[in-house]
């Protein structure tokens, strides 16, 4: 029971990471996986209890462990192949790869309870003790996966290893009882799962603590590299020329910062989110002496920056593996000229970096002439972007939004198309929007700036986000095309 309960939680947590490249790392994906896992536990407990009353419980334990082990071992290959060749079936296949082993493993609880319960006089003690053992196993599986396995092993290896352990456990249970001819067959299934995973499509260059990461070379530029995290293009880096900015939103960031701080004087900057470190490198190249502190939560991404994307120790970029909100708290008041927000979990800014409380901390670390610039992604009615602008308006005196004219309501003939928007905020000085617009035009973005009454009309009655209420995932509209920063 301890091992079976632990295995259910391992499958649940790893399934989130396995599906992220195809479904996104969103609240909806997490909710779906948790819901399927709970459904599996309910179905397995109910059917396991019913069967235990009709069949010798000893005959059920081995098959439950063995078949679940075979399914778990095959899961990486099956899911990745389905995503590549039959994406319409991905949701169904993903559900089955969680539901089947989850139900079989959850059936162990009532089966063992039936075996251990010999008299009604000890019902409470037996059920309570076994419930405690199962819960302890679930806790162990959760902690082991989150703190040890995911940080050290690819998800494929975790599931293959778990599958092998479950089949081995089935063999031990069956051989102690009467021997079981099915064990060698299931062992072959596990081996086949390992071989299939090795050739299955959709692999990663590296599986970090949080992401499936790939680095894609640009065929048109010798030094061009795109960092792809969970299927989303997060950064474009030219390792030979850090002043080359491929993505429009990065050019918009550069235009805003260059307008706010004319010339090439060095800046003290803090970056919420690192990715490929495109903008910190740009500042270091165009403003020698600039010191950028970067809060990047994923140490694996930082390792890729160094090994695959040419980050050098003397680049003027100090990368700290930490949560962005916690990184802000460690900075002294008034210590930064510039704060750049470019953190994403999947396609959304992590909600705790969007709130009034978080923005108040950003304002605290900025000096009196400091500037906050943040990259947002939204689609449809742009409800999240409007809410974030309203939130910034609660904290900063001066706010402006840079984006496509249709998205900002500045082109009557065009409706919103969605994608990236850049928001500028400053507390103590008016933004030089004319200079910023000239920079945007010079960089060929085609973007415009909304401020004042036009921005107020665009924002409307959007809600202000707080630590108590920041439904970022719900405000975001789904999109087929996803591009990060």
C-alpha positions as a printed Julia matrix, in Angstrom:
485×3 Matrix{Float64}:
   0.0     0.0     0.0
   2.83    2.38    0.81
   4.52    1.79   -2.55
   1.3     1.82   -4.58
   0.14    5.11   -3.02
   3.56    6.64   -3.61
   3.48    5.52   -7.25
   0.11    7.21   -7.87
   1.56   10.58   -6.82
   4.74   10.06   -8.82
   2.64    9.43  -11.95
   0.47   12.48  -11.26
   3.36   14.92  -10.79
   5.42   13.59  -13.69
   2.38   13.61  -16.0
   2.18   17.39  -15.54
   5.72   17.76  -16.85
   5.21   15.24  -19.63
   2.14   17.08  -20.96
   3.47   20.64  -20.58
   5.15   20.79  -24.02
   1.84   19.96  -25.7
  -0.89   21.42  -23.47
   1.05   24.19  -21.73
   1.93   24.58  -18.08
  -1.32   26.28  -17.1
  -3.82   26.08  -14.28
  -6.17   24.26  -16.63
  -3.58   21.56  -17.37
  -2.8    21.13  -13.67
  -6.51   20.95  -12.83
  -7.09   18.35  -15.55
  -4.27   16.09  -14.36
  -5.28   16.36  -10.7
  -8.93   15.69  -11.62
  -8.02   12.58  -13.65
  -5.78   11.31  -10.84
  -8.54   11.74   -8.26
 -10.99   10.03  -10.61
  -8.54    7.12  -10.92
  -8.25    6.87   -7.13
 -12.04    6.86   -6.74
 -12.63    4.3    -9.51
  -9.79    2.05   -8.36
 -10.89    2.09   -4.73
 -14.49    1.29   -5.66
 -13.74   -1.48   -8.15
 -10.92   -2.9    -6.04
 -13.21   -3.18   -3.04
 -15.94   -4.81   -5.11
 -13.58   -7.35   -6.67
 -11.93   -8.13   -3.32
 -15.3    -9.37   -2.08
 -15.76  -11.63   -5.09
 -12.25  -12.95   -5.82
  -9.41  -14.14   -3.63
  -7.62  -10.82   -2.86
  -4.23  -12.49   -3.26
  -4.96  -13.02   -6.93
  -5.51   -9.29   -7.48
  -2.35   -7.73   -6.04
   0.19   -9.0    -8.57
  -1.82   -8.09  -11.7
  -2.64   -4.62  -10.28
   1.02   -3.82   -9.71
   2.33   -5.5   -12.86
  -0.14   -4.11  -15.41
   0.14   -0.61  -13.94
   3.93   -0.89  -14.2
   3.72   -1.82  -17.88
   1.38    1.11  -18.63
   3.59    3.56  -16.73
   6.7     2.39  -18.59
   5.01    2.84  -21.97
   3.53    6.27  -21.12
   6.39    8.53  -22.37
   6.61    6.83  -25.76
   2.83    6.63  -26.21
   2.17   10.27  -25.27
   4.97   11.71  -27.38
   4.07    9.59  -30.4
   0.41   10.58  -30.06
   1.32   14.27  -29.8
   3.38   13.98  -32.98
   1.07   11.9   -35.16
  -2.44   12.17  -33.68
  -2.67   15.37  -31.6
  -6.48   15.25  -31.62
  -6.31   12.08  -29.54
  -3.8    13.46  -27.04
  -6.33   14.34  -24.35
  -7.88   10.85  -24.44
  -4.54    9.05  -24.45
  -3.21   11.27  -21.65
  -6.3    10.53  -19.59
  -5.87    6.79  -20.06
  -2.17    6.83  -19.16
  -3.06    8.45  -15.85
  -6.41    6.76  -15.24
  -5.4     3.13  -15.87
  -2.33    2.88  -13.61
  -3.92    5.2   -11.04
  -7.0     3.01  -10.78
  -5.02   -0.25  -10.65
  -2.69    1.09   -7.95
  -5.57    2.54   -5.94
  -7.28   -0.87   -6.01
  -4.42   -2.13   -3.82
  -5.87   -0.31   -0.78
  -9.21   -2.15   -0.51
  -7.54   -5.44   -1.51
  -4.98   -5.21    1.29
  -7.68   -4.06    3.69
  -9.69   -7.21    2.86
  -6.62   -9.37    3.5
  -5.8    -7.73    6.82
  -9.33   -7.54    8.18
 -10.0   -10.81    9.97
 -12.61   -9.71   12.49
 -15.08   -6.86   12.77
 -13.74   -6.13   16.25
 -10.6    -4.59   14.77
 -12.15   -2.8    11.77
 -11.31    0.7    13.01
  -7.71   -0.14   13.89
  -7.0    -1.97   10.61
  -8.64    0.6     8.33
  -7.08    3.49   10.21
  -3.61    1.94   10.19
  -3.72    1.1     6.49
  -5.13    4.52    5.63
  -2.19    6.04    7.49
   0.28    3.82    5.62
  -1.26    4.77    2.27
  -1.22    8.48    3.1
   2.41    8.23    4.22
   3.25    6.59    0.9
   1.52    9.4    -1.01
   3.49   11.99    0.96
   6.71   10.11    0.31
   5.99    9.91   -3.43
   5.2    13.62   -3.59
   8.34   14.72   -1.73
  10.61   12.25   -3.53
   9.38   13.35   -6.95
   9.32   17.1    -6.33
  12.58   17.44   -4.44
  14.73   14.58   -5.75
  13.63   12.78   -8.9
  12.59   15.69  -11.14
  15.75   17.63  -10.37
  18.02   14.7   -11.22
  16.33   12.56  -13.85
  14.44   13.04  -17.13
  10.72   12.32  -16.83
  11.12    9.36  -19.18
  13.65    7.74  -16.87
  11.42    8.37  -13.84
   8.45    6.61  -15.43
  10.54    3.76  -16.83
  12.15    3.22  -13.46
   8.81    3.32  -11.69
   7.36    0.87  -14.2
  10.25   -1.53  -13.6
   9.82   -1.27   -9.82
   6.1    -1.97  -10.06
   6.66   -5.05  -12.24
   9.37   -6.23   -9.85
   6.97   -5.71   -6.96
   4.33   -7.73   -8.79
   6.84  -10.53   -9.28
   7.74  -10.62   -5.59
   4.07  -10.66   -4.54
   3.17  -13.41   -6.98
   6.21  -15.6    -6.43
   5.67  -15.49   -2.68
   2.13  -16.65   -3.23
   2.36  -19.19   -6.04
   4.59  -18.0    -8.88
   3.22  -16.12  -11.87
   3.96  -16.78  -15.51
   2.85  -13.28  -16.52
   5.82  -11.55  -14.9
   8.35  -12.2   -17.69
   5.88  -10.87  -20.27
   5.36   -7.64  -18.34
   9.12   -7.3   -17.93
   9.43   -7.43  -21.71
   6.79   -4.69  -21.93
   8.89   -2.48  -19.65
  11.97   -3.12  -21.78
   9.94   -2.34  -24.9
   8.79    0.88  -23.27
  12.4     1.89  -22.73
  13.35    1.17  -26.31
  10.27    2.95  -27.66
  10.99    6.02  -25.53
  14.5     6.22  -26.94
  13.15    6.65  -30.48
   9.84    8.4   -29.74
   9.46   11.94  -31.2
   9.19   15.06  -29.08
  12.36   14.63  -27.05
  14.16   17.51  -25.37
  17.72   18.69  -25.56
  17.48   18.88  -21.77
  14.81   18.28  -19.18
  15.27   20.92  -16.51
  13.52   21.18  -13.17
  10.64   23.05  -14.79
  10.88   22.66  -18.57
  11.44   20.5   -21.59
  14.12   22.66  -23.24
  15.43   22.75  -26.79
  17.87   25.06  -28.57
  17.09   25.53  -32.27
  19.72   26.94  -34.62
  18.71   29.73  -37.03
  19.58   28.62  -40.59
  19.79   32.27  -41.69
  22.24   33.49  -39.04
  25.34   31.6   -37.97
  25.06   32.75  -34.36
  21.26   32.69  -34.11
  19.69   30.4   -31.51
  16.09   30.07  -30.31
  15.44   28.76  -26.81
  12.23   26.71  -26.78
  10.71   25.81  -23.41
   7.77   23.41  -23.34
   7.06   24.12  -26.99
   7.05   27.92  -26.56
   9.68   30.15  -28.2
  11.03   31.99  -25.18
  14.17   33.7   -26.41
  16.18   34.4   -29.53
  19.9    34.94  -28.98
  22.64   35.77  -31.46
  25.72   34.5   -29.66
  27.96   36.52  -32.01
  26.0    39.78  -31.92
  23.98   40.49  -28.74
  22.67   43.74  -30.24
  20.68   41.79  -32.85
  17.1    41.54  -31.57
  14.83   39.18  -33.49
  11.61   39.36  -31.48
   9.5    42.52  -31.84
   8.78   42.81  -28.16
  12.51   42.84  -27.32
  12.98   45.66  -29.83
  10.13   47.48  -28.08
  11.88   47.0   -24.73
  15.08   48.38  -26.21
  13.32   51.4   -27.71
  11.65   52.23  -24.39
  14.82   51.87  -22.33
  16.96   53.81  -24.8
  14.4    56.63  -24.79
  14.22   56.71  -21.0
  18.01   56.65  -20.56
  19.56   58.47  -23.56
  23.15   57.77  -24.43
  25.16   54.78  -23.35
  25.5    55.33  -19.61
  25.61   52.11  -17.6
  22.52   51.07  -15.68
  21.78   49.08  -12.55
  19.1    46.67  -13.78
  17.09   43.83  -12.35
  15.37   41.25  -14.55
  12.42   39.13  -13.44
  12.91   36.02  -15.54
  15.95   35.11  -17.59
  15.26   32.67  -20.42
  18.03   33.16  -22.97
  19.08   36.46  -21.32
  18.64   38.36  -24.58
  17.95   41.76  -23.03
  20.58   41.62  -20.27
  23.15   40.83  -22.98
  21.88   43.73  -25.09
  22.3    46.16  -22.19
  25.8    44.86  -21.49
  26.78   45.3   -25.14
  25.25   48.75  -25.7
  25.92   50.21  -22.24
  29.33   48.98  -21.08
  29.5    48.77  -17.32
  25.84   47.9   -16.89
  25.26   45.43  -14.07
  22.21   43.24  -14.51
  20.89   40.98  -11.77
  18.61   38.27  -13.13
  16.17   36.2   -11.1
  15.69   32.94  -13.04
  13.88   30.17  -11.19
  15.14   27.32  -13.4
  18.79   26.43  -12.85
  18.65   24.12  -15.87
  17.89   27.07  -18.14
  20.86   28.95  -16.69
  23.04   25.93  -17.45
  21.8    25.98  -21.07
  22.61   29.7   -21.25
  26.2    28.91  -20.33
  26.7    25.71  -22.29
  24.61   26.31  -25.43
  23.94   30.05  -25.66
  27.38   31.5   -25.05
  26.87   33.25  -21.71
  30.24   34.26  -20.29
  31.1    35.02  -16.69
  32.35   38.52  -17.6
  29.2    39.54  -19.46
  27.99   41.93  -16.74
  25.1    39.58  -15.98
  24.67   38.09  -12.52
  22.14   35.24  -12.73
  20.59   34.06   -9.5
  18.56   30.87   -9.37
  15.59   32.13   -7.39
  11.93   33.03   -7.56
  11.45   36.53   -8.97
   9.26   37.78   -6.12
  11.77   36.58   -3.54
  14.6    38.1    -5.57
  12.89   41.5    -5.43
  12.69   41.33   -1.66
  16.45   40.89   -1.4
  17.19   44.13   -3.26
  17.78   47.38   -1.39
  15.3    50.25   -1.78
  16.19   52.67   -4.57
  19.0    50.45   -5.84
  17.87   49.94   -9.48
  17.55   52.26  -12.45
  15.57   49.67  -14.35
  13.43   46.62  -13.62
  12.45   44.36  -16.53
   9.58   41.88  -16.2
   9.94   38.96  -18.6
   8.98   35.88  -16.58
   6.62   33.26  -17.94
   5.22   29.98  -16.69
   4.01   28.46  -19.96
   2.24   31.34  -21.72
   1.35   33.45  -18.7
   3.21   35.68  -16.3
   3.3    33.88  -12.93
   0.35   35.35  -11.07
   2.36   36.4    -8.02
   4.41   38.74  -10.22
   1.31   40.6   -11.46
  -0.26   41.94   -8.28
  -0.38   45.33   -6.55
   1.82   43.92   -3.8
   4.45   42.7    -6.27
   4.4    46.0    -8.17
   4.78   47.9    -4.9
   7.99   45.96   -4.33
   9.15   46.83   -7.86
   8.54   50.52   -7.12
  10.46   50.16   -3.86
  13.66   48.95   -5.51
  13.59   51.61   -8.27
  15.34   54.92   -7.72
  13.43   58.18   -8.13
  13.91   58.22  -11.91
  13.56   54.46  -12.3
  11.59   52.65  -15.0
   9.69   49.37  -14.97
   9.09   47.65  -18.31
   7.21   44.36  -18.57
   6.43   41.96  -21.4
   2.9    40.52  -21.43
   1.2    37.96  -23.68
  -2.55   37.97  -24.15
  -5.18   37.2   -26.77
  -8.87   37.65  -27.47
 -10.31   40.52  -25.42
  -6.91   41.1   -23.77
  -8.55   40.88  -20.34
  -5.32   39.98  -18.57
  -3.33   42.79  -20.21
  -6.0    45.33  -19.26
  -6.06   44.04  -15.7
  -2.27   44.29  -15.42
  -2.3    47.86  -16.76
  -5.0    48.76  -14.23
  -2.87   47.19  -11.51
   0.2    49.19  -12.53
  -1.93   52.32  -12.55
  -2.68   51.73   -8.87
   1.04   51.77   -8.04
   2.78   54.04  -10.56
   1.94   57.6   -11.53
   2.84   57.23  -15.21
   1.83   54.19  -17.28
   1.88   53.54  -21.05
   1.33   50.48  -23.22
   3.23   49.6   -26.39
   1.75   47.17  -28.89
   0.14   46.59  -32.26
  -2.29   49.41  -33.14
  -5.21   47.0   -33.42
  -4.59   45.58  -29.96
  -4.57   49.07  -28.42
  -7.67   50.34  -30.25
  -5.56   52.88  -32.14
  -6.51   51.55  -35.57
 -10.29   51.68  -36.15
  -9.98   49.33  -39.09
  -8.23   46.56  -37.19
  -9.4    44.43  -34.3
  -7.26   42.84  -31.59
  -4.95   40.09  -32.81
  -3.15   39.42  -29.54
   0.4    38.44  -28.77
   3.01   40.5   -26.98
   2.47   43.89  -25.39
   5.01   45.93  -23.45
   3.95   48.12  -20.52
   6.02   51.04  -19.23
   5.63   52.42  -15.72
   7.39   55.12  -13.75
   6.52   56.74  -10.46
   8.24   60.09  -10.4
   8.83   61.28  -13.94
   6.81   61.47  -17.11
   7.81   59.03  -19.83
   9.34   60.46  -23.0
   6.85   58.77  -25.27
   7.83   60.69  -28.39
  11.4    59.48  -28.11
  10.12   55.95  -27.47
   7.89   56.1   -30.55
  10.81   57.26  -32.68
  12.78   54.29  -31.38
   9.95   51.91  -32.23
   9.73   53.31  -35.75
  13.5    53.13  -36.23
  13.47   49.47  -35.21
  10.7    48.63  -37.66
   8.2    47.27  -35.13
   5.09   49.0   -36.46
   3.98   49.29  -32.82
   2.3    52.31  -31.26
   2.04   53.74  -27.75
  -1.19   54.32  -25.81
  -1.26   56.6   -22.78
  -3.46   59.13  -21.01
  -7.14   59.19  -21.99
  -6.65   56.65  -24.79
  -5.12   54.2   -22.33
  -7.84   54.84  -19.75
 -10.49   54.08  -22.37
  -8.65   50.93  -23.42
  -8.26   49.71  -19.83
 -11.91   50.42  -19.0
 -13.17   48.86  -15.77
 -10.56   46.08  -15.69
 -10.02   44.55  -12.29
  -6.96   45.29  -10.2
  -4.95   42.17   -9.36
  -3.98   41.52   -5.74
  -2.32   38.72   -3.82
  -5.8    37.83   -2.61
  -7.33   37.68   -6.1
  -5.25   37.3    -9.26
  -7.02   34.87  -11.65
  -4.42   35.27  -14.38
  -5.06   31.93  -16.09
  -8.77   32.62  -16.3
  -8.26   36.11  -17.73
  -5.98   34.83  -20.47
  -7.68   33.72  -23.64
  -6.6    30.45  -25.31
  -4.55   30.73  -28.45
  -3.4    28.29  -31.07
  -0.16   30.16  -31.75
   2.05   30.73  -28.76
   5.23   32.77  -28.65
   7.21   33.62  -25.57
   9.96   36.03  -24.83
